[in-house]
């Protein structure tokens, strides 16, 4: 009975070491924390519990040395297993048909029990059709010989689909279908495919020299995804032979200690084509693991396969290398061959030891003084790539408080608590594990970890406030203490360490600091409210327990504003165009003005003053920069305003900025023309019936205060008795003239309206009633009207005369002295030469002389019709008749000017006038009524009859 009790006791204290296996399936691109199952239930671990109570069991994943485990997490109480990340099968299992992630889960008692089991978990990641086929080159230009016979093939690079299985590429389609081509595909084991474009009909380049085709790669997903290749075929010659390796596969074995750059194999392939199409180039296929490219290389021209790094570092027993041979054509053909490499174990290497400490990993752990004997503290995994005795490994531990227990028949050991620990005697244990192989001499490796024996730390530090708040005025001096935080820890913790938590990119990490012991917070940077109006700091308080526990609080800093920013106009100058006569209180513009300060410091007003000297402006300037009219605008009074604006804030002291504003008033057609001539005092004009065609009757004049087209005036006559066959009016200059010669039948009064109309939209006009009296004689009223029409011209001429008086006096003096020195007189044909300015106006047919004048009468030797001296040559005379006019003033002695001119000078008074309507030569049977005006100082009368003697019959002076 006693022996039986002892056996039962040993069975209850023994460690249950058993390895269970569970499998799960998950689709790729899963959601985060996707639930897979409960490991304890699926592995039926609960059946192994002696008491059936699972509340004391804790579950952990072995992460160390297994990258597959990083994708998962487990609930240490319920054993619920989750995919903690979204898994992309196309990345982690690229080029693999099946994707299985494997890791181990440990179930052990967390209290005084000795329950312990390991569960091997495998998760199969199913492929989803989340990748469409992709061609390496979506656009390909291909040349196909027109001599190609049906069945000739042109190779094309196939598409690649990162998905696997049925979601991989299943078929290719060629569009359009009615072309002399077909498409076949050859699929390789590594997911690649080779397409062949097959000629199915006769090609005639002269009939059709190119084809634009579309190749679709269709996968097997539901729904299916497609990739496209735009294929442009130019009819020409093609490269139709791919390289061929000597063997369909190669098998080699090499020692693991082979030196880098050692040639291990020479591959050979031949191409039946010639030239560049037949030159073979070797390379490693891109569609294989990166470790292949890191370890091997193949010479492009010789086909030599070489090792480029130590094989011992890779720790692999074999490799499968895919070598490609391509020709050097513009669209190369590719052949592949697999090379299977077996690595021979020729050198002993030391074992590798992987330490997994529960539950947090690392090289240390905490064990409470009351931890149960038999508690599993760590897992030791031993790996040795050697074979035979070189790969047989045994491990030992240096501290008898702990022991190693081998895990089944594998090279794994559990580190178990062998004795109760006493913290008062020894608080820290340095545990060293040595693992040695059975080689001669043996190679060993050691690893160690620290066991901390301490009380349980289960209370984090707590701050006195969850949120601390303070205020700092911007542009503060530095450094400055801005506050203090304080935390308490309910555990037996002597010291609390304070810190500020910053992100890597947080600029505040250089501005703020905290005293780790007192919690005082210091600011070492001058703050700018406009940049950072409010700052939040995450304050951490860390106790010195194991594991470390942390408390946190928020420290808020409000930055108070000072007036350090003036209002800023968004432009150096402002210029606006505003139509006149717009309504009062109309907004015409909005100025961009900003002040970065806050409160009254950021509130601003705008004042305006005139740069043109105006005491007031017809505008209102609001605080938001808007400009409104305060009075009606009239461009005819003021056409633009130059304004000086000042924006000043309401801070103390106030800051300001200035800018110039120009407002242009746009003209609108708001002023009708004003007829200046004829005036309202001249209601009619009298002209003689003898007036001839093109005689200018008057010049109508009107003004318009507007500008541009609004001020351009057109003139119109309106009346039933005003006809175009009698009058001609120039609609722009206002010149009214006769369209024909008048006759006795036209005598009478013609009444009409003179209209002056501008070109605005809509046009404005002025009207004036006017009459033209056609009489049998030229009346004084006619002359009066004519004199009024030239009043404006006379004013302009008078101003011009004043400017040339001095020069005229000098010229006159010089000419007078020269004439006195001449001894011979010149003659000219009926000319009058004035010593002073001769004012003429052909529209009035009147000559006014403002001083004494000279006149000469000559008789030509040969009379001609409408005689006039030729300007290009001299005119000679046989005889010159001197004439003395009977006048109130006796003529002086004649002056000989040249061979052609003799001048008698009469001392006439200024203001004498000559009217050339009367003929000064009574002997002219057909006189010319209007003289020829050669220059301002010379006028000529000529007869239209030949052989006429020129004898003046009257004095031309009046």
URHU-V897472 format. One record per backbone hydrogen bond with DSSP energy under -0.5 kcal/mol. NH is the residue of the N-H (numbers start at 1). CO is the residue of the C=O. E is the energy in kcal/mol with one decimal. If there is no record, write none. Layout:
# URHU-V897472
{{NH	CO	E} {NH	CO	E}}
This chain:
# URHU-V897472
{{5	1	-1.8} {6	2	-2.1} {7	3	-2.1} {8	4	-2.0} {9	5	-2.3} {10	6	-2.4} {11	7	-2.3} {12	8	-1.9} {13	9	-1.5} {14	10	-1.1} {16	14	-0.5} {16	114	-0.7} {17	15	-1.0} {18	16	-0.7} {20	18	-0.6} {20	118	-2.1} {22	120	-2.5} {24	122	-2.5} {26	124	-2.7} {28	126	-2.3} {29	87	-4.0} {33	83	-1.6} {34	31	-0.8} {34	83	-1.7} {36	81	-3.2} {37	81	-1.1} {39	37	-0.6} {39	79	-2.4} {42	38	-2.7} {43	39	-2.8} {44	41	-0.8} {45	40	-2.4} {46	40	-0.7} {48	45	-1.9} {49	46	-0.9} {54	52	-0.7} {57	54	-1.4} {58	108	-3.6} {59	76	-1.4} {60	106	-2.3} {62	104	-2.5} {63	61	-1.0} {66	63	-1.8} {69	66	-0.8} {70	67	-1.0} {71	68	-1.4} {72	69	-1.8} {73	82	-2.2} {75	80	-2.4} {76	74	-0.7} {79	75	-2.4} {81	37	-3.4} {82	73	-3.0} {83	34	-2.8} {84	71	-1.0} {84	82	-1.0} {85	71	-1.1} {87	85	-0.5} {89	87	-0.8} {91	88	-1.6} {92	88	-2.0} {93	89	-2.1} {94	91	-0.7} {96	93	-1.9} {100	98	-0.5} {101	123	-3.0} {103	121	-2.3} {105	119	-2.7} {106	60	-3.3} {107	117	-3.5} {108	58	-2.3} {109	115	-2.5} {110	56	-3.5} {116	16	-0.5} {117	107	-3.0} {118	18	-1.5} {119	105	-3.3} {120	20	-3.6} {121	103	-3.2} {121	119	-0.6} {122	22	-2.1} {123	101	-3.1} {124	24	-3.1} {124	122	-0.5} {125	99	-2.8} {125	123	-0.6} {126	26	-3.2} {126	124	-0.7} {130	128	-2.5} {134	160	-2.5} {136	158	-0.6} {140	230	-2.9} {142	140	-0.5} {142	232	-3.3} {144	142	-0.5} {144	234	-2.8} {148	145	-1.6} {151	199	-4.2} {152	149	-2.2} {154	197	-1.9} {156	195	-2.4} {158	193	-1.7} {160	134	-3.0} {167	164	-1.7} {168	165	-1.7} {170	218	-2.9} {171	218	-1.9} {173	216	-2.5} {175	214	-2.8} {179	177	-2.0} {181	179	-1.4} {182	198	-2.5} {184	196	-2.4} {186	194	-2.6} {188	192	-3.5} {191	188	-1.3} {194	186	-3.3} {195	156	-2.7} {196	184	-3.0} {197	154	-3.6} {198	182	-2.9} {198	196	-0.8} {199	152	-2.9} {200	180	-2.1} {201	180	-1.0} {207	204	-1.0} {208	204	-2.7} {211	233	-2.2} {213	211	-0.7} {213	231	-3.6} {214	175	-3.0} {215	229	-2.6} {216	173	-2.9} {216	214	-0.5} {217	227	-2.9} {218	171	-3.0} {218	216	-0.6} {219	225	-2.4} {220	166	-0.7} {220	168	-1.3} {227	217	-1.9} {229	215	-1.9} {230	138	-3.1} {231	213	-2.7} {231	229	-0.7} {232	140	-3.1} {232	230	-0.6} {233	211	-3.5} {233	231	-0.6} {234	142	-4.0} {234	232	-0.6} {235	209	-2.0} {235	233	-0.5} {236	144	-6.5} {240	238	-0.7} {244	270	-2.9} {246	268	-2.1} {250	338	-2.1} {252	340	-2.8} {254	342	-2.5} {256	344	-2.2} {258	255	-1.4} {261	307	-4.8} {262	259	-1.2} {262	307	-0.6} {264	305	-2.9} {265	305	-1.3} {267	265	-0.5} {267	303	-2.7} {270	244	-2.4} {277	274	-1.0} {278	275	-1.3} {279	275	-0.6} {279	276	-0.5} {280	278	-0.5} {281	326	-3.1} {282	300	-2.5} {283	324	-2.1} {285	322	-2.5} {288	286	-1.5} {292	289	-1.0} {293	289	-0.9} {294	290	-1.9} {295	291	-1.3} {296	292	-2.6} {297	306	-2.0} {299	304	-2.4} {303	299	-1.8} {305	265	-4.1} {306	297	-3.1} {306	304	-0.5} {307	262	-2.0} {308	295	-3.0} {309	295	-0.8} {311	256	-0.7} {312	256	-0.5} {314	310	-0.6} {315	311	-1.3} {316	311	-0.6} {319	341	-2.6} {321	319	-0.5} {321	339	-3.2} {323	321	-0.6} {323	337	-2.5} {324	283	-3.4} {325	335	-2.9} {326	281	-2.8} {327	333	-1.3} {328	276	-2.0} {328	279	-0.5} {332	329	-0.6} {335	325	-2.3} {337	323	-2.0} {338	248	-0.7} {339	321	-3.3} {340	250	-3.4} {340	338	-0.5} {341	319	-2.9} {341	339	-0.6} {342	252	-2.4} {343	317	-2.9} {344	254	-3.0} {344	342	-0.5} {346	344	-1.1} {352	383	-3.6} {354	381	-3.1} {355	353	-0.5} {356	354	-0.5} {356	379	-2.5} {357	355	-0.5} {358	377	-2.2} {361	357	-1.7} {365	450	-2.6} {367	452	-3.2} {371	368	-2.0} {372	111	-0.6} {374	417	-3.0} {375	372	-1.6} {377	375	-0.6} {377	415	-3.5} {378	415	-1.1} {379	356	-2.9} {380	413	-3.4} {381	354	-2.7} {381	379	-0.5} {382	411	-2.9} {383	352	-2.9} {390	387	-0.9} {391	388	-1.8} {392	389	-1.3} {393	391	-0.6} {394	436	-2.4} {396	434	-2.3} {398	432	-1.8} {400	398	-0.5} {402	399	-1.7} {403	416	-2.2} {405	414	-2.0} {407	412	-3.8} {408	406	-1.0} {410	407	-1.5} {412	410	-1.2} {413	380	-2.8} {414	405	-2.9} {415	378	-2.9} {416	403	-3.0} {416	414	-0.7} {417	375	-2.4} {418	401	-2.8} {418	416	-0.5} {419	401	-1.5} {423	421	-0.5} {425	422	-0.7} {426	422	-2.4} {429	451	-2.4} {431	429	-0.8} {431	449	-2.9} {432	430	-0.5} {433	447	-3.2} {434	396	-2.5} {435	445	-3.0} {436	394	-2.7} {437	443	-2.4} {438	389	-1.5} {438	392	-1.0} {441	439	-0.5} {445	435	-2.5} {447	433	-2.1} {449	431	-2.1} {450	363	-2.6} {451	429	-3.2} {452	365	-3.6} {452	450	-0.6} {453	427	-3.4} {453	451	-0.5} {454	367	-0.7} {454	452	-0.7} {458	456	-0.7} {462	488	-3.3} {464	486	-2.2} {468	554	-3.5} {470	556	-1.9} {472	558	-2.6} {474	560	-2.7} {475	527	-3.0} {479	523	-0.7} {480	523	-2.0} {482	480	-0.6} {482	521	-2.0} {483	521	-0.9} {485	519	-1.6} {488	462	-2.7} {493	491	-2.5} {494	492	-0.5} {497	542	-2.8} {498	516	-2.1} {499	540	-2.2} {501	538	-3.0} {502	500	-0.6} {506	503	-1.2} {507	505	-0.5} {509	506	-1.3} {510	507	-1.4} {511	508	-1.2} {512	508	-2.0} {513	522	-2.0} {515	520	-2.8} {516	514	-0.6} {519	515	-2.3} {521	483	-3.0} {522	513	-3.2} {523	480	-3.2} {524	511	-3.2} {531	528	-1.1} {532	528	-3.1} {535	557	-2.5} {537	555	-2.4} {538	501	-0.6} {539	537	-0.8} {539	553	-2.7} {540	499	-3.3} {541	551	-2.8} {542	497	-2.7} {543	549	-2.1} {544	495	-0.6} {551	541	-2.6} {553	539	-1.9} {554	466	-2.6} {555	537	-2.5} {556	468	-3.8} {556	554	-0.6} {557	535	-3.1} {558	470	-2.6} {558	556	-0.5} {559	533	-2.4} {559	557	-0.5} {560	472	-2.3} {560	558	-0.6} {564	562	-1.9} {568	594	-3.1} {570	592	-3.0} {574	660	-2.2} {576	662	-2.5} {578	664	-3.5} {580	666	-2.5} {581	633	-2.2} {582	579	-0.7} {585	629	-2.8} {586	583	-0.9} {588	627	-2.8} {589	627	-1.1} {591	625	-3.3} {593	591	-0.9} {594	568	-2.3} {601	598	-1.1} {602	598	-0.5} {602	599	-0.8} {603	599	-0.7} {605	648	-2.5} {607	646	-2.8} {609	644	-1.7} {610	614	-0.5} {611	642	-3.8} {612	642	-0.6} {613	610	-0.5} {619	617	-0.6} {620	628	-3.3} {622	620	-0.6} {622	626	-2.6} {625	622	-1.7} {627	589	-2.7} {628	620	-2.5} {629	586	-1.6} {630	618	-2.3} {631	618	-1.1} {637	634	-1.1} {638	634	-2.2} {641	663	-2.3} {643	641	-0.6} {643	661	-3.5} {644	609	-3.4} {645	643	-0.6} {645	659	-3.0} {646	607	-2.6} {647	657	-3.0} {648	605	-2.3} {648	646	-0.6} {649	655	-2.5} {650	600	-1.4} {650	603	-1.9} {657	647	-1.9} {659	645	-1.9} {660	572	-0.7} {661	643	-3.3} {662	574	-2.3} {663	641	-2.4} {664	576	-3.1} {664	662	-0.5} {665	639	-2.6} {666	578	-3.2} {666	664	-0.6} {670	668	-2.0} {674	703	-3.4} {676	674	-0.6} {676	701	-2.3} {677	701	-2.2} {682	679	-1.4} {683	681	-0.6} {685	771	-1.8} {687	773	-2.7} {689	775	-2.3} {691	688	-1.5} {694	738	-2.3} {695	692	-1.6} {697	695	-0.6} {697	736	-2.6} {698	736	-1.4} {700	698	-0.6} {700	734	-2.9} {701	677	-2.5} {703	674	-2.5} {710	707	-1.3} {711	708	-1.4} {712	708	-0.7} {713	711	-0.6} {714	757	-3.0} {715	731	-2.3} {716	755	-2.4} {718	753	-2.5} {722	719	-0.9} {723	721	-0.7} {726	723	-1.2} {727	723	-2.2} {728	737	-3.0} {730	735	-2.0} {731	729	-0.7} {734	730	-2.3} {736	698	-3.0} {736	734	-0.5} {737	728	-2.7} {737	735	-0.6} {738	695	-1.7} {739	726	-3.4} {740	726	-0.7} {742	691	-2.8} {746	743	-1.7} {747	744	-1.1} {748	774	-1.6} {750	772	-2.8} {751	749	-0.6} {752	770	-2.8} {753	718	-3.1} {754	768	-3.3} {755	716	-3.1} {755	753	-0.6} {756	754	-0.5} {756	766	-2.6} {757	714	-2.8} {757	755	-0.6} {758	764	-2.7} {759	709	-1.5} {759	712	-0.7} {766	756	-2.2} {768	754	-1.6} {770	752	-2.9} {771	683	-1.6} {772	750	-2.5} {773	685	-3.4} {774	748	-3.3} {774	772	-0.6} {775	687	-2.7} {775	773	-0.8} {779	777	-0.8} {783	779	-1.7} {784	780	-2.8} {785	781	-2.2} {786	782	-2.5} {787	783	-3.1} {788	784	-2.0} {789	785	-1.8} {790	786	-1.1} {791	788	-1.0} {794	790	-2.7} {795	791	-1.7} {796	792	-1.7} {797	793	-2.4} {798	794	-2.6} {799	795	-2.0} {800	796	-1.9} {801	797	-2.3} {802	798	-1.8} {803	799	-1.2} {804	800	-0.8} {804	801	-0.7} {805	801	-0.6} {805	802	-0.8} {808	804	-2.3} {809	805	-2.3} {810	806	-1.9} {811	807	-2.4} {812	808	-2.7} {813	809	-2.2} {814	810	-2.1} {815	811	-2.6} {816	812	-2.5} {817	813	-1.8} {818	814	-1.8} {819	815	-2.4} {820	816	-1.7} {821	817	-0.7} {821	818	-0.6} {822	819	-1.3} {826	901	-2.6} {827	900	-9.9} {827	901	-0.6} {830	828	-0.9} {832	939	-1.0} {833	854	-1.1} {834	832	-0.5} {834	937	-1.1} {835	852	-1.0} {839	837	-0.7} {839	848	-1.6} {840	838	-0.5} {841	846	-1.2} {844	841	-1.2} {845	841	-1.0} {846	841	-1.3} {847	914	-2.3} {848	839	-2.1} {849	912	-2.1} {850	837	-1.0} {850	848	-0.5} {853	906	-0.7} {854	833	-1.9} {855	904	-1.4} {856	831	-1.5} {859	879	-0.7} {867	864	-1.0} {867	943	-1.4} {873	870	-0.7} {876	874	-0.5} {879	859	-0.5} {882	880	-0.6} {885	883	-0.6} {887	885	-1.1} {892	905	-2.2} {895	903	-3.6} {896	894	-0.5} {897	895	-0.8} {897	901	-1.6} {898	901	-1.5} {901	826	-9.9} {901	827	-0.7} {903	895	-2.8} {904	855	-1.3} {906	853	-1.3} {906	904	-0.5} {908	906	-2.2} {911	849	-1.6} {912	909	-1.5} {914	847	-2.8} {916	845	-0.6} {916	914	-0.7} {918	915	-1.5} {920	918	-0.5} {922	920	-0.6} {923	951	-0.9} {924	921	-1.6} {925	923	-0.6} {929	927	-0.6} {931	929	-0.5} {932	940	-3.0} {933	931	-0.6} {934	932	-0.9} {934	938	-1.1} {935	938	-1.4} {938	935	-1.0} {939	832	-0.8} {940	932	-2.1} {941	830	-1.0} {944	926	-1.1} {948	945	-0.6} {951	949	-0.9} {953	920	-1.4} {954	920	-1.1} {958	913	-0.6}}
